[in-house]
Amino acid sequence: MIYTTTNNISLDFYNNNMVIVNAKQYDTASRNIVVTCTDSGKTVQLDWTTMSAYTRCTKPDGNYILNKAAINPSGQVQIPLTQQMLAAVGKVTVDVMIFATNNIKIDNLSDLNDINSLYRQKEVTVISTMTFYINVVETAANLPTISSSYEYNALIDGITSLITTEDHMKDLDAALNKAETARATAESNRVRAESSRVTAENNRVTAENNRVQAEKNRETKTTEAINKIKVDADEANNQINQNRESTLVQINTAKTNSVNEINSTKNSAINAIVAQKEDSITAIGTEKDNSITAIGTEKNNSIAAINTAKETAVSSATSAINQEKTSALRALDNKEKSSVTEITSTKDTLMNEINAAVEAGKKNLAETGELMTVEEFEALFK
């Protein structure tokens, strides 16, 4: 069995890569090329059960070749290099046609009737790879020349005759009209869809602008209401502080007056005691001077009586002073407590009114979705 060799290459349906395969002139049934097809660089595995492959070649001398190729179970195209493909020295231009025939069987591929029948089937599609080249190197020995000629094992004549037939032209024309109608319908639908999209987008933009403006208005009203509440609260707090200061002044004044009154009463009582004491001493002295002899025997009793009277007077005066002092301090304490209670009550009343107004504003916002006006808010304090 003669030795055979295989060259593996990749051909793309879009990317035109420069692929060159070297071969020797006149070699026969020994050289093969295995082609892996790719789609924009992605490997495509051909289905050998539903597809057929053919090679189209232009030799350096201008002769053409159209040969059947095989698709192996791995999805690759196997191309045997025939003697006619390698008959002319130089660069042979080659591409691969792939037919998707959906299991359509052709018994004799060189029969034009079978080829025409194949093309008339609407299920048939054709795709070709980018071009590659076979560099045929001249043989070293001057062997008898093998004539280079056309080699048609399959399709070119059938393709040419089929394209020019009236039936095929009618089919192409009908398909073209159908495709144009579908294109026009699709374009009309696209225009309507685009118009609807533009309208929807404009509506969305308008709604978004309205929402942004409404949000700004809400923030402005909320800020104004909060500032109004803060101002009213500050004014109420200032009023409370003013009332507190006034009340403290009144308490201090009353306290000072009470202390002065107590001191005046105390001084009056002391002066009265001193005057009574002086009067008693003067009377005693006078009595003593006038009756020193008479009262000599009762001196001790008189002195004791005087001391007793003195102690009694001092005790009475002290008791009176303490009672006056206690009454004055109690009155001062009661007045101070009353003033503090009144201030606290006034403050609580103002805070309750502010809290009630804030809650009313929140309730109105929750029920209506709108903030209260300044006039409505101020009316809650009246």
BELZI-V787916 format. One record per residue. N is the residue number from 1. RES is the residue in three letters. SS is DSSP state (H for helix, E for strand, L for the rest). NEAR is the number of other ideal C-beta (glycine too) atoms within 12 Angstrom. D_FIRST is the distance of its C-alpha to the first C-alpha in whole Angstrom. Layout:
<<N | RES | SS | NEAR | D_FIRST> <N | RES | SS | NEAR | D_FIRST>>
//
This chain:
<<1 | MET | L | 5 | 0> <2 | ILE | L | 9 | 4> <3 | TYR | L | 10 | 7> <4 | THR | L | 17 | 9> <5 | THR | E | 19 | 13> <6 | THR | E | 19 | 16> <7 | ASN | E | 25 | 19> <8 | ASN | E | 19 | 22> <9 | ILE | E | 31 | 25> <10 | SER | E | 26 | 29> <11 | LEU | E | 40 | 31> <12 | ASP | E | 28 | 34> <13 | PHE | L | 28 | 36> <14 | TYR | L | 17 | 39> <15 | ASN | L | 18 | 39> <16 | ASN | L | 16 | 37> <17 | ASN | L | 19 | 35> <18 | MET | L | 15 | 34> <19 | VAL | L | 28 | 30> <20 | ILE | E | 20 | 28> <21 | VAL | E | 31 | 24> <22 | ASN | E | 22 | 23> <23 | ALA | E | 36 | 20> <24 | LYS | E | 25 | 19> <25 | GLN | L | 32 | 21> <26 | TYR | L | 30 | 18> <27 | ASP | L | 28 | 15> <28 | THR | L | 19 | 13> <29 | ALA | L | 17 | 11> <30 | SER | L | 20 | 10> <31 | ARG | E | 30 | 14> <32 | ASN | E | 29 | 16> <33 | ILE | E | 40 | 19> <34 | VAL | E | 30 | 21> <35 | VAL | E | 40 | 25> <36 | THR | E | 29 | 27> <37 | CYS | E | 37 | 30> <38 | THR | E | 24 | 34> <39 | ASP | E | 20 | 37> <40 | SER | L | 14 | 40> <41 | GLY | L | 15 | 37> <42 | LYS | E | 14 | 37> <43 | THR | E | 18 | 34> <44 | VAL | L | 28 | 33> <45 | GLN | L | 19 | 31> <46 | LEU | L | 35 | 30> <47 | ASP | L | 22 | 31> <48 | TRP | L | 23 | 27> <49 | THR | L | 16 | 30> <50 | THR | L | 20 | 32> <51 | MET | E | 32 | 31> <52 | SER | E | 35 | 28> <53 | ALA | E | 41 | 27> <54 | TYR | E | 38 | 27> <55 | THR | E | 43 | 26> <56 | ARG | E | 34 | 29> <57 | CYS | E | 43 | 28> <58 | THR | E | 26 | 31> <59 | LYS | L | 31 | 29> <60 | PRO | L | 23 | 31> <61 | ASP | L | 20 | 32> <62 | GLY | L | 15 | 34> <63 | ASN | L | 22 | 31> <64 | TYR | E | 29 | 30> <65 | ILE | E | 38 | 27> <66 | LEU | E | 33 | 27> <67 | ASN | E | 34 | 24> <68 | LYS | E | 29 | 24> <69 | ALA | E | 40 | 22> <70 | ALA | E | 25 | 21> <71 | ILE | E | 32 | 24> <72 | ASN | L | 23 | 22> <73 | PRO | L | 12 | 24> <74 | SER | L | 19 | 25> <75 | GLY | L | 24 | 27> <76 | GLN | L | 33 | 25> <77 | VAL | E | 41 | 24> <78 | GLN | E | 30 | 20> <79 | ILE | E | 39 | 20> <80 | PRO | E | 30 | 17> <81 | LEU | L | 38 | 17> <82 | THR | L | 35 | 18> <83 | GLN | L | 26 | 18> <84 | GLN | L | 32 | 22> <85 | MET | L | 44 | 22> <86 | LEU | L | 37 | 21> <87 | ALA | L | 34 | 23> <88 | ALA | L | 35 | 26> <89 | VAL | L | 23 | 27> <90 | GLY | E | 22 | 29> <91 | LYS | E | 23 | 29> <92 | VAL | E | 40 | 28> <93 | THR | E | 27 | 30> <94 | VAL | E | 40 | 28> <95 | ASP | E | 33 | 30> <96 | VAL | E | 42 | 29> <97 | MET | E | 35 | 31> <98 | ILE | E | 34 | 31> <99 | PHE | E | 36 | 33> <100 | ALA | E | 25 | 35> <101 | THR | L | 29 | 35> <102 | ASN | L | 17 | 36> <103 | ASN | L | 16 | 34> <104 | ILE | L | 24 | 35> <105 | LYS | L | 15 | 32> <106 | ILE | L | 26 | 31> <107 | ASP | L | 12 | 29> <108 | ASN | L | 16 | 29> <109 | LEU | L | 29 | 29> <110 | SER | L | 21 | 29> <111 | ASP | L | 18 | 32> <112 | LEU | H | 23 | 35> <113 | ASN | H | 18 | 37> <114 | ASP | H | 23 | 35> <115 | ILE | H | 36 | 35> <116 | ASN | H | 24 | 39> <117 | SER | H | 23 | 39> <118 | LEU | H | 32 | 37> <119 | TYR | H | 32 | 39> <120 | ARG | H | 22 | 42> <121 | GLN | L | 23 | 42> <122 | LYS | L | 16 | 44> <123 | GLU | L | 16 | 41> <124 | VAL | L | 30 | 39> <125 | THR | E | 19 | 39> <126 | VAL | E | 26 | 37> <127 | ILE | E | 25 | 36> <128 | SER | E | 27 | 34> <129 | THR | L | 37 | 33> <130 | MET | L | 26 | 34> <131 | THR | L | 26 | 32> <132 | PHE | E | 32 | 30> <133 | TYR | E | 28 | 28> <134 | ILE | E | 40 | 25> <135 | ASN | E | 25 | 26> <136 | VAL | E | 34 | 24> <137 | VAL | E | 21 | 24> <138 | GLU | L | 20 | 25> <139 | THR | L | 19 | 22> <140 | ALA | L | 10 | 24> <141 | ALA | L | 10 | 24> <142 | ASN | L | 9 | 26> <143 | LEU | L | 13 | 23> <144 | PRO | L | 8 | 24> <145 | THR | L | 14 | 25> <146 | ILE | L | 19 | 24> <147 | SER | L | 15 | 26> <148 | SER | L | 28 | 27> <149 | SER | L | 18 | 28> <150 | TYR | L | 23 | 29> <151 | GLU | E | 29 | 26> <152 | TYR | E | 28 | 28> <153 | ASN | L | 27 | 26> <154 | ALA | L | 31 | 28> <155 | LEU | L | 37 | 32> <156 | ILE | H | 27 | 34> <157 | ASP | H | 24 | 36> <158 | GLY | H | 32 | 36> <159 | ILE | H | 26 | 38> <160 | THR | H | 18 | 40> <161 | SER | H | 19 | 41> <162 | LEU | H | 28 | 42> <163 | ILE | H | 21 | 44> <164 | THR | H | 15 | 46> <165 | THR | L | 20 | 47> <166 | GLU | H | 12 | 51> <167 | ASP | H | 17 | 50> <168 | HIS | H | 24 | 47> <169 | MET | H | 14 | 50> <170 | LYS | H | 13 | 53> <171 | ASP | H | 20 | 50> <172 | LEU | H | 20 | 50> <173 | ASP | H | 14 | 54> <174 | ALA | H | 15 | 55> <175 | ALA | H | 15 | 52> <176 | LEU | H | 14 | 54> <177 | ASN | H | 14 | 57> <178 | LYS | H | 14 | 57> <179 | ALA | H | 14 | 55> <180 | GLU | H | 14 | 58> <181 | THR | H | 14 | 60> <182 | ALA | H | 14 | 59> <183 | ARG | H | 14 | 59> <184 | ALA | H | 14 | 63> <185 | THR | H | 14 | 63> <186 | ALA | H | 14 | 61> <187 | GLU | H | 14 | 63> <188 | SER | H | 14 | 67> <189 | ASN | H | 14 | 66> <190 | ARG | H | 14 | 65> <191 | VAL | H | 14 | 68> <192 | ARG | H | 14 | 70> <193 | ALA | H | 14 | 69> <194 | GLU | H | 14 | 69> <195 | SER | H | 14 | 73> <196 | SER | H | 14 | 73> <197 | ARG | H | 14 | 71> <198 | VAL | H | 14 | 74> <199 | THR | H | 14 | 77> <200 | ALA | H | 14 | 76> <201 | GLU | H | 14 | 75> <202 | ASN | H | 14 | 79> <203 | ASN | H | 14 | 80> <204 | ARG | H | 14 | 79> <205 | VAL | H | 14 | 80> <206 | THR | H | 14 | 83> <207 | ALA | H | 14 | 84> <208 | GLU | H | 14 | 82> <209 | ASN | H | 14 | 85> <210 | ASN | H | 14 | 88> <211 | ARG | H | 14 | 87> <212 | VAL | H | 14 | 87> <213 | GLN | H | 14 | 90> <214 | ALA | H | 16 | 91> <215 | GLU | H | 14 | 90> <216 | LYS | H | 14 | 92> <217 | ASN | H | 17 | 95> <218 | ARG | H | 18 | 95> <219 | GLU | H | 15 | 95> <220 | THR | H | 15 | 98> <221 | LYS | H | 25 | 100> <222 | THR | H | 20 | 99> <223 | THR | H | 15 | 100> <224 | GLU | H | 20 | 103> <225 | ALA | H | 30 | 104> <226 | ILE | H | 19 | 103> <227 | ASN | H | 16 | 105> <228 | LYS | H | 28 | 108> <229 | ILE | H | 32 | 108> <230 | LYS | H | 16 | 108> <231 | VAL | H | 18 | 111> <232 | ASP | H | 27 | 113> <233 | ALA | H | 23 | 112> <234 | ASP | H | 16 | 113> <235 | GLU | H | 17 | 116> <236 | ALA | H | 26 | 117> <237 | ASN | H | 19 | 116> <238 | ASN | H | 16 | 119> <239 | GLN | H | 19 | 121> <240 | ILE | H | 25 | 121> <241 | ASN | H | 18 | 121> <242 | GLN | H | 17 | 124> <243 | ASN | H | 24 | 126> <244 | ARG | H | 21 | 125> <245 | GLU | H | 16 | 127> <246 | SER | H | 18 | 130> <247 | THR | H | 27 | 130> <248 | LEU | H | 19 | 130> <249 | VAL | H | 15 | 133> <250 | GLN | H | 22 | 135> <251 | ILE | H | 26 | 134> <252 | ASN | H | 18 | 135> <253 | THR | H | 18 | 138> <254 | ALA | H | 24 | 139> <255 | LYS | H | 23 | 139> <256 | THR | H | 16 | 141> <257 | ASN | H | 18 | 144> <258 | SER | H | 27 | 144> <259 | VAL | H | 20 | 144> <260 | ASN | H | 16 | 146> <261 | GLU | H | 22 | 148> <262 | ILE | H | 27 | 148> <263 | ASN | H | 18 | 149> <264 | SER | H | 18 | 152> <265 | THR | H | 23 | 153> <266 | LYS | H | 23 | 153> <267 | ASN | H | 17 | 155> <268 | SER | H | 18 | 158> <269 | ALA | H | 27 | 158> <270 | ILE | H | 20 | 158> <271 | ASN | H | 15 | 161> <272 | ALA | H | 20 | 163> <273 | ILE | H | 26 | 163> <274 | VAL | H | 18 | 164> <275 | ALA | H | 16 | 166> <276 | GLN | H | 22 | 168> <277 | LYS | H | 22 | 167> <278 | GLU | H | 15 | 169> <279 | ASP | H | 18 | 172> <280 | SER | H | 25 | 172> <281 | ILE | H | 18 | 173> <282 | THR | H | 14 | 175> <283 | ALA | H | 18 | 177> <284 | ILE | H | 24 | 177> <285 | GLY | H | 17 | 178> <286 | THR | H | 14 | 181> <287 | GLU | H | 20 | 182> <288 | LYS | H | 21 | 182> <289 | ASP | H | 13 | 184> <290 | ASN | H | 12 | 187> <291 | SER | H | 17 | 186> <292 | ILE | L | 16 | 185> <293 | THR | L | 12 | 188> <294 | ALA | L | 13 | 188> <295 | ILE | L | 21 | 184> <296 | GLY | L | 12 | 184> <297 | THR | L | 11 | 184> <298 | GLU | L | 17 | 181> <299 | LYS | H | 18 | 179> <300 | ASN | H | 12 | 176> <301 | ASN | H | 13 | 176> <302 | SER | H | 23 | 176> <303 | ILE | H | 17 | 173> <304 | ALA | H | 13 | 171> <305 | ALA | H | 18 | 172> <306 | ILE | H | 26 | 171> <307 | ASN | H | 17 | 168> <308 | THR | H | 15 | 167> <309 | ALA | H | 22 | 167> <310 | LYS | H | 23 | 165> <311 | GLU | H | 16 | 162> <312 | THR | H | 17 | 163> <313 | ALA | H | 24 | 163> <314 | VAL | H | 21 | 160> <315 | SER | H | 16 | 158> <316 | SER | H | 18 | 158> <317 | ALA | H | 27 | 157> <318 | THR | H | 18 | 154> <319 | SER | H | 15 | 153> <320 | ALA | H | 22 | 154> <321 | ILE | H | 26 | 152> <322 | ASN | H | 18 | 149> <323 | GLN | H | 18 | 149> <324 | GLU | H | 25 | 149> <325 | LYS | H | 23 | 146> <326 | THR | H | 16 | 144> <327 | SER | H | 18 | 145> <328 | ALA | H | 27 | 144> <329 | LEU | H | 20 | 140> <330 | ARG | H | 16 | 140> <331 | ALA | H | 22 | 140> <332 | LEU | H | 27 | 138> <333 | ASP | H | 18 | 135> <334 | ASN | H | 18 | 135> <335 | LYS | H | 24 | 135> <336 | GLU | H | 23 | 132> <337 | LYS | H | 16 | 130> <338 | SER | H | 18 | 131> <339 | SER | H | 27 | 130> <340 | VAL | H | 20 | 127> <341 | THR | H | 15 | 126> <342 | GLU | H | 21 | 127> <343 | ILE | H | 26 | 125> <344 | THR | H | 18 | 122> <345 | SER | H | 17 | 123> <346 | THR | H | 24 | 122> <347 | LYS | H | 25 | 119> <348 | ASP | H | 16 | 118> <349 | THR | H | 19 | 119> <350 | LEU | H | 26 | 117> <351 | MET | H | 20 | 114> <352 | ASN | H | 17 | 114> <353 | GLU | H | 24 | 114> <354 | ILE | H | 28 | 112> <355 | ASN | H | 20 | 109> <356 | ALA | H | 18 | 110> <357 | ALA | H | 29 | 110> <358 | VAL | H | 26 | 106> <359 | GLU | H | 18 | 105> <360 | ALA | H | 25 | 107> <361 | GLY | H | 32 | 104> <362 | LYS | H | 20 | 101> <363 | LYS | H | 17 | 102> <364 | ASN | H | 21 | 103> <365 | LEU | H | 20 | 99> <366 | ALA | H | 13 | 97> <367 | GLU | H | 12 | 99> <368 | THR | H | 14 | 99> <369 | GLY | L | 13 | 96> <370 | GLU | L | 18 | 99> <371 | LEU | L | 29 | 101> <372 | MET | L | 29 | 105> <373 | THR | L | 17 | 107> <374 | VAL | H | 20 | 109> <375 | GLU | H | 11 | 112> <376 | GLU | H | 21 | 111> <377 | PHE | H | 31 | 110> <378 | GLU | H | 19 | 113> <379 | ALA | H | 14 | 115> <380 | LEU | L | 26 | 114> <381 | PHE | L | 24 | 116> <382 | LYS | L | 9 | 119>>
//
